[in-house]
Amino acid sequence: MDTMSAAGGSSHLLTTLLRDVSRSFYLTLRVLPARVRAPIGLAYLLARATDTLADASSVPVAIRRAALESLRNRILDSAAPDPRWPEFDVEGPDVTEGERVLLRRIPEALAILDRSQVWEKGCIRSVLETIVGGQILDLDRFGGMRPGSGVVALADVRALDDYTYRVAGCVGEFWTQVCRNRLFPQAPLDDAAFQADGIRFGKGLQLINILRDLPKDLQAGRCYLPLDELAGVGLTPPDLLDPAQEARLRPVYDAWLQEAEADLVSGWNYVVSIPRDQIRVRLACAWPILIGIQTLRRLREPGVLDPRRRVKITRADVRSILWATVWRLPFRRRWEGLFAIMRATGGIR
């Protein structure tokens, strides 16, 4: 039985519940062709569950780590017992009602996975194994940190690159495998370049999240900017708790903004490489890139260490992006030039 027919009995799981735990991704998922919607949606739901387990700061680290390991074991082995996590099924600020419902219904998602086609099951298992490995590594690094207990940073560029691949680059790789295999297997593409761009696409979006969330992460004792680069500008991780240190941080921060932008350039190369008849896939990939380039523009403004500041694209901006992509689709030059316009101006003209 393929994933789509397996999902038929649990349509609520891959529609309403997914919408409740991530409205932005739900928009992307709904525009995808039906042939890839179920495996990508299922992988996302499982990853969303692992995120919930990893981020529940009110639950002791050892319990969160064991919960991640139990879910990973069950994803990789259909004979393993379904995991149960009563510690997470309580009201609190770090687990929403939608997330609690998701955790309760994970056995249904796992049953869909078990009934999936062998190839799709292998792809989903591989990407979730990588993601959970990154989350466990993150818990080992930062799990013991509490507000006021100090700040720990990643050691170097290699550690940051590894992290962005584990939690997002591998998702670009998975997305590429599924869409290439199920939607355009015969299209003439440079597969190595296409997959490399897909990986950079995912890593770039994660870098933007890291740069946007820097003040919040610092308050929780986590710093994803490399320790050796901070030392190179005379800063220690705890120094970043002081917004007045922004001027000293800027050379490091701006270099990572440039890296994220270069990743989005690769992401746009990925978009224009998708066959032109794959309209839905093109749209689904274009939207996060164009939202990302607007976010980067705002992150160049002052206040990147201010915990009171929240950089967020407005709904009006999102609607403008949706409209701009849809009407340009029939016009090749206008479509392919959209990223360059937004990169130069920060908006749609």
N, C-alpha and C positions, 0 to 999 in steps of 0.2 A: 504493500500500500504506500502511495507516495504521500509527501507531507501535506499536500493540499487536501486529499481525502481524509487523512488522519486528523487534520485540523477541523474538518466539518462538524464533528460532534462537540467541539469546544470553541465555536466561533466567538463567543463572548470573551474568551481568554485572549484571543489575538486581535480583538477590536476594542470593545468597551474598556476592558481592564488595561490594555496597553495605553489607550488614550488617557486613562486616569493617572497612570504613573509617568507618562511623558507626552504632553500635548505636542511639543515641537517635533519629536520623532514620529508621532502618529501621523502628522501631516505628510511627512516624507514617505512613510510606509503606504499611506492610502493612494499616493500617486504612482507607486511602482506597479508594474505588470503583475497580474495574478500569479504567474508561474514562479515568481521569486518572492512574492509577498509573504507567504507562510514561512519558508525557512529563515528569511531575514528577520521577520517579526518574532519567531520562536527564539532565535539566537539572542535578539535584543531583550526579550523578557527574561531569559535565564541570566543574562549579564546584568540586567536591572536588579534581579534578586541578589546576585553576588555583591553588587554595589551596596544594596541595603544592609546586608550582613556586615560588610566591611566598615560601613560608615556609622553604624549604631553606637555612638560614643558612650552612651549610658550603660552598655553591656561590656563586661570585662574583656580585655584583649584576648585572653586565652580561649574564652567561649566563642568570640567572633572568629578566631583562627580555626578552631575545631569545626565550627559551622561551615566555613568556606571549604575546608578539606572534605567534610561529609558530602556537600553538594557536588564538589568536583568529582569525588569518587563515584557518586551515583550517575553523573552525566557520562562518565567514561565507561561505566559498567552497568548494564541494565539489570544484572543480577544482584547488585548491591541494594541494601534496604533504602526505602525512601527516607530522607532525613526529616527530622522534626526539631523545631526550635521554639519551645515555649517561652524562652527568655526574651524573644523578640516580639511576641504577640501581646504587647502591653502598650497602653497609651503613653506617648512621650513626644518631646519636641524633635527627636531625630528619626522617628519612624512614622510616616503618615498612615492614615487609614487605608489609602490605596496600596501602600507598600505592605501593610499587614495582610490585606486580602491576597496580594500577590504571593507572599510567603506561604499562606495557607493552601494556595492552589498550585504550588509548584509540582506536586505529584501529577496533576493533570498535564502540565507542560512536559514533564519527563515522560509521561505515557505517549504523548505526541511524538517526542523525540524517538522513543523506542520503535514506533511504527513507521518512521520515516524511511525513505530509500537509503540504501547503504552509503551511497556517495554523499548525499546531503548530510546524513548522520555523521559521517567522518569529518566533513567540513565544520559542522557545528561543534563537535567535540574538540576538534583541534583549536578553534578560536577561543572556546571557553576555557580550555586548559591553559592557554597562554594568558588570558585575562586574569583568571584566578591566581595563577602564579605571580603575576604582577601585584595583585591586591594583597596576597600573603606577604610578599616582600615589603610592601608598603607598611603593613601592620608591624612587621619585625623592625622596620626602621623607626617608625613614628608612633606606634601604638601606645607606648608608655608616656607620651607627652600629654601634658595638661596645661590649660591656661595658667601662666605665671610660673611654670616649671622650667622655662628656657625655650630655646629654638634649636632644632637640629636641621642641618642642610644636607642635600645630596653631595657626594664627595667631588664629583667632576662631571665634565661634559658627557663622558661615556655612560655614567649612571643615569643622567637625564635622558639621553638618547634611548637607552634600554627601557626606561620607564615609559616613555611616550610610545615606543613600539608595542610594549606589552599590553597597554590599556587602550590604544587607539590605532596604531599603525597596523596591527594584526587584523583589526576590523576592516580597514581598507583592503587588505589582502583577501579576507574572507568574502567581502562584497564583490570583489573582482572575480574571484573563482566562481561564485554562484551565478552572477549575471553573465559572465562569458560562457559558461557551460550551458545555461538554460535558455539564454535569449539570443546570443549571436555567436555560436560556436564556429561558424564558417567565415566570419568577417575577417578580412585581411588586416591584421594588427601586428605590431611589434610587441609580442606578449611580455617580454622581459621589461621593456620600457613602460608598458601599460601597467603592469603590476607594481613596478617601482614608483610610478606616479601615484598609484592608489595608496601605497603605504605612506608616502609623504603627505598625501591628502589627509589621512587620518592623524598623522603625527602633528601636522600643522594646526588642526582644530584643537588637539589636546594642548599644544603649546599656548594657544590663545586662552584656553581655560585656565592654565597655570598662571599666566601673566595677569589675567583679569582677577583671579581669586587670590592673588598674593597676600593682600592684607588679612583676609579671613583665615588663610592657612597659617600665617604668622601668628595670629592670635591663638591658634590651636597647637602651636609649637612646631609646625612643619614649614620647611623652606625648600622649594624645588629648584631654586637657582643654585648653581654649583658653588661649593665652598671655596674652591681654589680661585674662582673668578671674583668672588666677593673679597677674598684676601688681597687680590691684585689691585683693588681700589681702596684698600685700607678699611674694609668693613668686616664685621663678624655677623652671623645670623641674628643675634639679639639686637644689634644696632638697627635693624630694619623695622623694629617695633616703633621707632621714632620717625614720624613722617618728615621731620626736618632733615633726614638723611637722604631724601630723594635725589638731590643734586649729585651726591657722591655715587649713588646707585645707578644713575641714568646711563652711563656708558655700558654697563652690563645689561641693564634692562632693555635699552634700545637695540643692542646687538641681538637679543633674543626676539624682539619685535621684527627685526629684519629677517631672522631665520624663519619665523612663522610666516612672514609674507612670502619668502622664497618657496616655502612648502605649499602655500596656496597657489602660487604660480604653477607649480607642478600639478596641483589639484585641478587647475583650469585646463592644463594640457590634457589631463585625464578626461575632463568633460568633453572637450572638442574631439578627442579620439574615439568617443563612443559613436557607433554608427548613427547617421542622421535620422534613420527611421525609428530609432529607439528614443522616442520623444519623452516618454515617461521617465526613463532612467536619466536622461540628460537633465530634466528638471529637478529630479530628486537629488542629483549631485550638485547642480548649480546653486541651489538655494543656500546650503550651509556655507559654501565658499563665499558667496556675495555678502551674506550676513557677517561672516568672519572678517572680510576686508573692511567693512564698516566698523566693526568692533576694534580692529587694530588702529584705525584712525583715531578713535576716541581714547585709546590707551596711550597715544602719544601726547595727550593733554596732561597738565599737571595734576597731581593728587593720587599717584599710583600706590602710595603707601598709606593713604587715608582709609581707615576701616569703615568710615561712615559713607564712603563713596561706593556706589554700585553702578558699574558700567553695564548697560543693557540696551539693546536695540528696541525701539518702540514698535508697537503693532502697526502704526502707520508706515514705518520704514519697511517692515516685513511685507505689508500689502503692496508697497511700491515695487519691491523686489519681485514679488510674484507676478505682478502685472508686466513689469519690464521684461521678464524672461519669456512669458507666454506670447506676447505680441511680436517679439523679435525672432521666435523660433523659425518661421518660414524664410527669414532673410539671413543667409549665412554670414555675411560680413558683419551685420548688426549684432547677431548673436555672439559670434566669436570675439567681437570687440567690446562686449559689455563689461568684462572683467577689467580691461584696461581703462575704460571710462571711470568705473567706480574706484579703481586704484588711484587714478589721478585726481579725481574730484571729491571722492567720498560720498557721492550721491548719484542719482539717476537723472539724466537730462533728456 
